[in-house]
């Protein structure tokens, strides 16, 4: 889970300007890298290249340089990993707007891959946007929220939202209320409605309530801690003692209901699939794979770079 580092390229790189791409060869471990080929990337090439790299995690590095007033982003990757990423047709079709094969054929020709020894590295030099200068003129000191390793909480919240959606469909399919009324129900009211109208058994709804309570704890739990003589700081950990207890309560209740052995890994995901499966007897949702962009371009400027 988490955001691939390369995704931030969409925010860093100015694809209205051309770039440079080089293949590098290193004869021995101690030798200097030799530039085998160097070629210019058009602005259109830069856009396609960033589109194909942004979703991928590659073993390499991204560095930023200011040269004579111009900001540059320099990318360096093992060539084999780079080439595999930008020619992966399935992933390109899922994550990119441009997924033809012309780009890699043109790049293969520019880099003279058929006539040279196989390169060891690829180096890409791209123009970068100027980022952050506008903050220099603001007198309010920024305050950063140090929130990391939040994946388990996000997992709980997203899974609970899916179950709430299933309850919504069960309620609207029952025809016992209008669409508008169901649309305004809170999570708790959806559970109460299903209980009152006997749309689901009380035993099943008791487990849904555990998940709802777990979601609430995951979304709202925080704590204050002392930070020397200067005051307090706000702490939002991946898991609190209370959250862990509620995870155990939900998972154990599901394992008991579905006669599952206590697993060593993926216990939350395993029991969730069983709970969702039982609810789906009423919700009647299709099980399908949705192919699409994991991080839409419009969302990128708000969260990912």
N, C-alpha and C positions, 0 to 999 in steps of 0.2 A: 504494500500500500504506500500512499504518498505520491508526491509529484516528481516526475523525472526531472533531473537537473536541467537537461537540455530544453525543457519547456520554456525556460526563461529567455531563451534566444529570441522568441517572438517579441519580447519587450525590448531586448537589448539592440537587436540588429535593425539598421535602417536599410530596408530592401529596395529603396528607391535609388540606391547607389551601387555601382559594381563592386566586385570583390576579387580575391585572388585565391587560387587553389594550387597546392604543390604536392608532389609525391616525393617521399624521402626514403633513402636507402642507407642502411647502417651495416657495413661489412663485418665488423666484429663488435663485441660488447663494449670495448674501450674506444672504438673509433668515433670520429665525428660523423654526423649525418650528412649525407650528400644529397643535394637537390637533383632529382632525376628529371622532373618536368615541372613547368610552371605555366599556368594558363589563367586568363581573365574570365571571371564569371559575370555575365550580364545581370542587370537588376532582376530580370525574370528568372535567371538561374538561381540567384541568391534566394528569392522568394520560395522556389520549389525546394531548394536544399534545406532551408530552415523548416519548411513544412514537414519534410521527411525525417528530420533529426529531432524535432521538438518533443516527440512522445517517447523517445528512446533513452535508455540508460546505457551508456557506453563507457568502457574503461579508458578514460582519457582525461584531458583537462581543458578548462576554459579560462583564459586570462584576458585582462583588460589593459589597454595601453593608451596613453595620451601622447600622440606624436605630432609636434608642430601644430597644436591646437585642434587636431582631429582625433576623435575617440575611435579606437579600434577594438574589435573582439577577435581574439586569435584562438582557434580551435585546433587541437591536435589529438588524433585517435590512431590506434592500430589500424592499418589499412584494411585488414580482413574483416574486422568488426564493422568498420564504416561501410564497406561495400555491401556487406550482408544486409545492413539496415536500409540503405537507400535503394536496394533492389528487391526488398521483400514485398511482393505484389499484394499479398493479403493484408498486411499491416498498412501499406500505403493507401489501399482502397478504403480502409476503415478510418484512418486518421487524417487523410489529406484531401484537399480539394482537387489537386491535379495528380492523377495517377496513371498517366500514360507511360509508355516505355521509351519515348523519344529522349527524355532527359538523360537516362543512364547510358544510352547508346552514344549520345553526343559527348558526354563526359568521358566515356571510354576512349573515344577518338581524341579528345583534347589531351588526355593524360597519356596517350600512346601506350596503352596497357598491352597491346598485342605485340609490340616490338621491343619491349624492355623487360629487364628482370622484374620479378614481382616486387612492388614496393613494400617497405615495412611500415611506414607511417603516412598519414595524410595530414597536411597542415592547411588550414583555411583562414584567410585574413579578411574580415568583413568590417564595414563601416558601422559605427554604433551611434545610437542616439545619445545626446547629452542628458544625463539623468540626475535629478536632485538639486540642481542649482537654484530652483525656485524656493527651496526651503531656507536658503541663506538669508533671505530678506524678512523672514517671519520671526517675531520676537518670542513666540511661545515655544518652549523647549519640547521636542517630541517625547512621548512616553511610549515605549515599546512593550507590548504584552509578550512575555516570554512563554509561549505556548508551544510545546513540542511533544512528540510521541503521543499524539491524541487519538491514534488509530482505533484503539479498542472502544473508546467512547463514541467515536463517529460510527463505528460498526453497530453498536447497540442502537443509536439514534436512527440510523438508516433502516435497520431491520424492523424496528418498532414502527416506523412510519409505513413500511410495507404492510404490516399486519393491520394498522389502522385503516389503510386503503382497502384491505380485504373486508373489514367490518363494514365500511361504507358501502361497498358493493352488495354485501349480504343484506344490508338494511334497505337499499334502494330496490333491489330485486324482489324483496318481500312484499312491496307495494303497501306496506303498513304506514308509510309516511311519504310526504312529497319530497321531491328532489331538493327544494330550497331549504326545508327543515333539516334534512340530513346533512346538507352542506355546511350548516352552522353549528352542528354538534361538536363538542369537544371530544377528545379521546375517551374521557371518563363517561360522558353522556352516551357515546356510541355503545360502550360496554353495558351501561345500565339499560339502554333501549333493547339490546339483544337479549338481556336477561328478562326484562319485563315482558317482552313479546315472545319469549321462549324460542328465539331463533337459533340459539346455541345452548348446549347444556351448561349448567352452573359449574360443573367440574372443569370443563374446557375454558370457560370464561374466567375462572379463578387463576388459571395459568396466564391468560392474556393480561389480567390485572397485574400479575407479577412482572410481566414484561413492560407494561405501562409504567409501573413504579420505578423499574430499573431505568427506563428511558428518562424519566424525570430526574432521577439522581445523576445520571450521566450528563444531562444538559445543564444542571443548575448547581452542582456541588463545587465549592471552592473553599479556601481557608486563608486566614491571615497569619503571618508568622513574623516574629521579631527580627529586625535586621540591624543589630548593634544599637548604638545610641540614637541613630537618626530616625527611627520609626519602624513602621510595619511594611511588609510587602505582601502582595497578593499571590497566592500559590494555587495553580490549577494543575494537579497531577494527573497522570494517565488513569490512575485508579486510587480511590480512597478505601479505607477499611469498610465503611458502610456500603460503598459500591460493590466491593468484592463479595460481601455477605449477600447482597441482593442478586449478584450474578450466580452465586452458589445456589440460592433458593430457587431461582428460575430454572437453572439447568437441572438441578436434582429433581424438581417437580416434573419436568419433561421426561427425564430419563426413567423415572418411576412410571409415568403414564404410558410410555411407549416401550417399556421393558428393554431399555438400552443399558449396556454395561458402561460403567464409568470409564470414559476414554482418557487417553493420555494427551491427545492433541485435538484441537478443533471442536471442543465439546459444545461451545455456544452455537457454532454454525451447524453442527450435526443435529442438535435438538430443535433448532429453529426450522430446519427443513421438514422435520416431522410435524411440528406444530402447524406450519404453513400448509403442509399436505393435508392435514385433517380439516383445517378451515376451508381449503379449496374444494372440498366436497360440496360446500354451500356456495362459495364464491365463483366457482367455475371459470377460473382464469386459465388462459393458454400458457403453456410452458414453451418459451421461445428464446432464441438468442437475438438480441438487438445489436446490429452492427452500426456504428456511428462514431462520431468524434468524441473521444473521452473528455476532452477539454475544449468546448466550443470557443472559437476565436473571440466572440464578444465577451465571454467570461474571463478571458486571459488577462485583460488590462485591469480587472478588479482584483484578481487573486494570484495569478501565476506568473506574471512578468510581462 
